[in-house]
C-alpha cells in the first residue's frame, strides 16, 4: 500500500530554539490556550480529547500556518 505524501503535514520540531527559548510562538499559544480553556499547562496537546482537542487543532491551524507565497 502506497502512502500519499502530499496529504501529510510537515513534521515540526518541538525543540526550543536558542533565539526564542520560552517565548517561541508555539509555546506562547499553548500557554494562552491552556489559560483560556482551563487546561493545565503541563498537559501535552496529544493528551487532549474531543471538543477541546478540535478547538486546539483549529486554533493551531489558524495561528501557526505559514503564509502562502
ABEGO torsion letter per residue (X at the ends): XBBBAAABBBBBBABBBAAAEAABAAAAAAAAAAAAAGBBAABBAAABBEAAAAAAAAAAAAAABBBBX
